[in-house]
Amino acid sequence: MHILFAGGGTAGHINPALAVAGYIKEKHPDAKISYIGTADKLEARLVPEKGYNFRTIEVAGFQRKITPKNIIKNISAVKKMFTSSAAAKKILKELNPDVVVGTGGYVSGPVLRSAAKLGFKTAIHEQNAFPGVTTKMLCPEVDAVMLAMPEAKRYLNLKKEPVITGNPVRTELSKISREEARKKLNLDDRPLILSFGGSLGARPINEAVEGLIKWHNGSGKFYHIHATGKVGYNTFNNHLKEQGITLSDEITVREYIDDMDVCMAAADLVICRAGAITLSELCVCSKPSVLIPSPYVAENHQYHNAMTLKNAGAAEVIEEKDLSRESLIEVVSGLVENKPKLKKMSDCASKAAIGDANERIYNVIMRLFTNS
């Protein structure tokens, strides 16, 4: 069995493919896994690290904002669209996979389109509530459409019923209990607020969280772990010092959270962006959240993601345009000491969780393989 994945650009497109690939290898150790991506994006590092056959094509996305500079980029993107299709066909004929699976990002476009034209079995997985352009274009052409969130269905031109699979999440997130996690972090029964804005950080979130920490500093009511991201770490700590706030056992500031399984399990309330994988992890871990969608992503898809959890009763949403120290304090203060409210939100998150996403996606791939 030979499964070929295509997708990349961001971890949100790459990690689902790697999670499913790993699951397939667990079930079928002799299975061959290949991956087509780009040479200059994150997949070029992450995929080879897993030991999978990695091939590249040169492709670029289109710039939606029309400027002289972007017009030149779009002309280049058009040229690459034709050359990438030819390159994809060549690799597909050489590898001859049984099933081709796309997980989003513009690199998956020419690969799946070429695979469908050549007669290979094809499937696409969409992680977000509002589908990307690539997914919208490919849905009528592929053999199977998998959606992480049912809300995405209404935006797509579908020839057949999609399979709701959820998003694959890291298995370690469900292996540690709240009690074990809090013991590892040396916490008592006081609520823990966990906040982060991504690996690079998000300045608006850091600034609002500064105000939140100042608000509860010295109260002794809460624990708080905040990850600033790489860009904002020194600035954040300097601002706290300027305001006379001393870090303690109750307030921890990190650049990056490398034990997310422990911190997530221990947390009573999570403040974060609304990337699709992050929201799936919140649901699997049954965590109430305050979501601050990034407005800088394609089709504003994080807002649509966030609203799925808000509508489910599992989250509160603050759009970045409305985010301030005051607005964050108002929302968090209304939640963090309200145990019945947090319990209700936790139950709603748990109900929204799809804990067997890997198995569901695997089953779709195996059906295509059996019929290939």
N, C-alpha and C positions, 0 to 999 in steps of 0.2 A: 504494500500500500504506500502510495506516494502522495502527500498532501502539500500543495503549494499555497503559501500565504502571500498577500500583497497588501501593503498599507504602511503608512509612516508619517514622518514629520513631527509628531508629538507623541508623548508617552500614552495619551489616551487612545491612540490608534494602534500603537505597537504592543503595549502590554496585554490587551485582550488576545491578540494573536499568539503571543508567547505563552499565555496561560493555557489556551486551548491546545497549542502544540505540545506543551508539557503533559497535559492530560492524555492526549493521544498516545504519547510515548509510554506513559504509565500502563495504558491498556494494551498497547501493541509495541513492545520494545524494538521490534524489527522494522517498524514503520519508518519511512524516509520523510523528512521534513525539509522543505526548501522555502525560501523567502525572497521576494523581489521588493527592493526598496530603492532609495537614492543614496548616493555615495557621501553626501554632505549633511545628512540629517541624523537624528538620534539612533535610528535603526541600524546604521552602519557600525555602531559600537555594540548595541544591545543584542542584536541577533547573533553575530559571530561568537559573543561571549557564551551563548547557550550551545554552541557547537553545531548550529544548523548551516546548511548550504545557503550562502547569501549571494545573490546576484543583483546587479544594479541597472537602472535605466535613467536617462537624463530627462527630467520632466519638471515643469514649473506650473504653479497656480496662477490664475488671473487676478489682477489687481482691480478691486471694485471702484476705488476712488480714482476718478479721472484727473490725472496731472500729466504734464509733459514727460516727467520721469517714468510714470507708470504706463504711459502709452508705449514707450520704448520697451518696457518689461513685458507688456502684453503681446507686442509683436514677436518678441523672442519666445514667449510662451506658446504662440501659435505654431511657430517653427518646430519647437520641441514636441508639440502634440503629435505631429506627423512622424517625426523621427522616433519618438518613444513607442508608438504603436508598432513600427517596424521592428524595433529592438525587442519589444515584448513578444511578438510573434516568433522571432528567432529563438528566444530563450524557451518559450513554451514548447516549440517543436523539439528542441534539444532535450528538455527535461521530461516531457511527456507525462505530466502528473495525472493522477486519477481524479482529483478534485482540486479546484482553484477557489480559494476563499479570500475575499476582500474585507478589510476591517476599516476602510475609510482613509481619508487623505487623498490628495490628487494623484498620487502614484498608483493607487488601485484602479483608477479609471481606465487607462490604456491596457492594463493587464487583464482585467475582467472582460472588457469589451472585446479584446483580441481573443481571449480564451473562448468566449461564447461563439464568436464567428468561426473559430476552428473546431467547434464541436465538443469542447471539454465541458464537464459538469462544473457548474459555477454557483457560488453562494456569496451573499454579502451580509455583513453584520453592522448594524447602525447602533452606536452607543447612546445617542442623545435623543431627547424628546422632540427636538426640531431637527430633521435630517439635513445633512450636508448636501451640497450641490452634486457631489459625486454619487451619493446614494440615490438621489432623485433621478439622475440620468441613467443609472445602471439597473434600477429595479425592473423595468420592463424587459430587460435582456437576460437576466440571470435565472437559474433554475430554482433558487430558494432565497427568500428574504427573511432575515432574522432581525428582530427589533428588541432592544433592551427595554424600551418603554412603549406601552400600547398607544400612548398619545401621538407617537410618530406616524401612525398608520394614516391619519387623515390628510397628511401632507404629500402622500405618495400615490403615484399611478401604478396600481398593483394588478397584475394578471391573475394572481392566485393569493390565497390567504397567507399572511406572514406568520412566522412562528415567534411567539414572545419568549425570549430566552433570558432576559436580564443581562447584566454585565458580569464577566468573570472577575472575581476578587481574590486577593491573596488569602490562601487557606489559613495562614497563621493568625489572621484576624479573629477567627472563630474558635481558636484553640485555648484561649486564656480567659478565665472568669474575672469578673469585676473584683472579687475579693483577692484573688491571686495578684492581680495587677496593682491594686492599691497597696498590698503588702510589699511588692517590689519597689514601689515609689515612696514607701514609708509615710503613707497618708492615713489619717484617722477618718471619722465619718463625715467631716465637713465636705460640702460640694466642691467638685473640681471643674473649673472652666478650662477647656482646651481650645486654643485659637491658633490659626496659621493661615498663610496666604499663598503658599506654593514654595517651591525650592528657591526661586529667585526672590520671592517676597512680593508684597503689594503695598506700596506706600500709603494709599488711603486706609487700608486695614490697619497697618502699623500705627498710623496717627490716631485712629479711633480707639484702638486697643490701649494706647498710652493713656488716654483719658479714662478708659474703663479701669485700668490698674490704679490710677491715681484715686479714682472714686472709692475703690474697695481696699486700698492699701491701709494697713494698720487696723482694719476692722476686726481681723481675726475670724471672719465668717467664711472665707473661701480660700481654696487653693487655686492657683492659676499657672498654667504652662503655656507659654507663647513662643512660637517659632517665627522669627522675623524674616527668614530667607537670607540668602547670601548678601544681597545688596544693602539691606537695611540694618544689619546687626549692630554695627558700631554706632550708627546714628541713634538707634532706638535706646541703647544703653546710656549713651551720653545725655539724651533728653531726660531719662529717668533720674540720672544723677543731678542734673540741673534743677529738677523739681524736688530734690531731697528725698527721693524714693530709693531705699536700699533693698537690694534683692535678698530674699530670705528663703527658708524652707517652704514658705507659703507662695512665693512668687518666683517662678523660674523662667528665665529667658534663654532660648537656644537659637542658634542659627538654623538648625535643621533638626527634625524629629526622626531619629534613626531607629527608635523603638515604638513606632506608631501602633503596633499591636497592643503593647502595654498601656500606652497613654490613652488610646481610644477606649479600651476596655474599662479603664479606671474613671473616665470622664463622665460627668453628669450633664454637661452641655458643651456642644462643639460649635465654634464660630469659624466659618471657612468660606471659600469660593464654592461654586456649584458645578464643578466638572463632573461628567457622567460617572466616572469610576469612583470618585470620592463619595457621591451620593449613594451609590450601590453599597459602598463600604459602611456608610452611616446606617443604612437600613439593615444590613446583615448583623451589625453590632447593636441594633435597636437604640440608636442615639438621637435624642432631641437636638435640634440644631438651629442656629441663626445663620442663614445663608446670604452671602453678599456676592451676587453673580458678577463675573467680569464682563464689562461692556465692550471689551476689546477683541472679542472672539467672533468668528464668522457667524452670520445670521443671528447674532445675540443669543446663541443656543443655550448659554448657561442660565439665562433668565427663564427660558422655557423649562429647563431641567429643574430649577429651583421651585417653580410653581407646581410641578407635579407633587413634590413633597409637602408644600404648603397646603395644596388642595386635599392631600391625604391626611392632613392634621399633624404631620410629623415635624414641621419646621415653620419658623418665621422668616420672612424675606425682607431685607433692606437693600434697595437698589443703590448702587454706588453714588448716584446723583443725590440721594437722600441721606447718605452716610455722613455722620459727624460723631464727635465724642458724645454729644448729648443724645442723639438718636440711638446709638448703640447702648448707652447706659440705660435709657428708658426701656428698651426691649429686654435686655439681659436682667435688669433688676426685677422686671415683672415675671421672670421665669425661674431664676436660679434658686430662689428660696420657696418656690411654689411647688412642693413635692407632688401634689395631685396632678397639676398641670404637666410637669415633666414626665410623670408616669404615663399619662394619657398619650403624650407625644411619643414616648418610647414604644408604647404598644402599637401606635399607628405606623411608626417606622418599621417595626417588626412585621406587621401585616403587609407592608409594601415590599418587603425583601423577597428576592428570588435567590435562594441559597444554592441551587443546583444548576447555575448557568453553564458551567463547563459541560455537565452531562447533557443538557438540552442542546447545546451547540454541537457537541460530539455526535449526538443522535441524528441531527440533520446531515452532518457530513457523512456519516456511515450509510444513511439511506441513499445519498447521492453516489457513494462509492459502490454500493451493492448494485445500483442500476447503471453504472458506468460501462 
